[in-house]
């Protein structure tokens, strides 16, 4: 099946890091809560609200119109979320990278999100959906607990 880079697969730059080593678990909790809201918006079809969660880096590379259009197309393909399980979380320099196995109404897919966390606020930097089951043997170990 063809990989669908829904919405925003982009290279994430580390610039302007507000480094606070030792707070990975706090960053993960912040990003995890933001991902829950993102999933709620997806299921409700609130794609502009999803875009409003994005950071400046994402906004420099994708307009709200393009984001919403891509999300609407992905919703037509996958449908609403029935259930989602976080498989991995990796934390590095104010970024939290999350991988989910998600059961949508129309099938299973993996979701990959990258969040930038600063001042207890998560901003979406990247979001991608890949059809099918996640091969957990290819994923790095989780690294957010510290």
N, C-alpha and C positions, 0 to 999 in steps of 0.2 A: 504494500500500500504506500502511496506517495506521502512523503512527509509534508505536513501542512504547517508552515511557520506562521501561525496565526498571530496577527497583531505585530509584534514588535521584537523580533530577534535582532539584537544589536550588540555590538561590542561594548562592553562596559568598562569604562575607564575608572581608575582609582583616584584620580585627581581630587584635590581639596578634601582629603581625609581628615576627619576629626578623630584621631586615634585614641581609643580608650581601652587598652588591653585589659583583659580580665572581665569584661562586661559582655562577653559573647552570649551567655544565657539570657541576659536582659534584652539584648538585641534580637535574639531568636524569638523570645516571647512577644516582642513588639511586632516583628514581621509576621509571626504566626497569627496574631490577632488581625493584622491588616489583610492577610490572605483569607481569613474567614469572612471578612466584610466583602472582599473582592469576589469571593464565591457567591455570597448572597446577592450582590449586584448582578452577577452573571445570570443566576437563576431567575431574577426579576426582570432581566432585560434592560437594566439600567447602565448602558454602556458609556454614557457620558460621565456618570458617577465613577465608573471604573477608571476612565481617563483622568478624572480629577485627582485620583490617587497617585498619578505618575509624577516623577521628578523632572527637573529641568532638562536633564540629559535626554530623556525619552522625548520630551516635548520639542527639543531641537531637531529631532529626526523624524517625528511623525505628528501630523496635525490631528486635532480631535476628530475632524471629519473622516480622515483615513482610518483612524483607530476604530471609530464606531462602525464604519462600513466593514472592516475586517472582522470585528466582533460579531456583527449581524450575520455575516456569511458563515462564520464558525458555529454560531448558534443554530443556523439552518442545518448544518452538517451533524452536529453532536447533540443538540437539544439541551434541556436543562440538566443540571447536576442532580444525580440521585444520591451519590455517596462519594466521598473523597477521603483518601488516607495519605498522610504525609509519610514518605518513605525515607527521605534524607533531608538533612539540613546542614549546610556548611557555612561557617561564619569566618569572614576575613575583613579586617579594616572597614568597619561600618557597613559591610554588606552581608546579607543573609541570602543564601541560594537555597531554594526549596524545590523538592521534587515530590510530586503527588501521583498516585495511581487513582484515577478518577473514573467512576462509572457514570456516564452520561445516559440520557434516555435512549440514544441511538448507538451506544457502544462504549467501549473502554478506550482510554487514552492516558498518556502521561502529560502532566503539566509541569512546566519548569518556570519558576519565577525568580527574579533577582530583585531584592529590596535594598535600598539604602536607608540606614537607620542613623538618625542624628537627633539629639535632644528628645529622645523617646518618641520620635515620629518616623514612620516608615513611608518611603516613597518608592513606587514601582519604577524599576529601570528596564526590566525586560520580562516578557511573557511569551511562552511558546507552548503549543499543543502538538503532541506527536501521537498519531493513532496507534492503538494496540496496547498490549501489556508492557510494563516496565521490566527490563532485564536488570534485576538488582545486582547481578554480578559485575556490571559495568559501572556502577555508581561508587563514588568515593565514600568512605566512612563518614558518618556524621561528626562534625567537629564544633558544635556550638556549646557544649557543656564545658565549663571551665571553672 
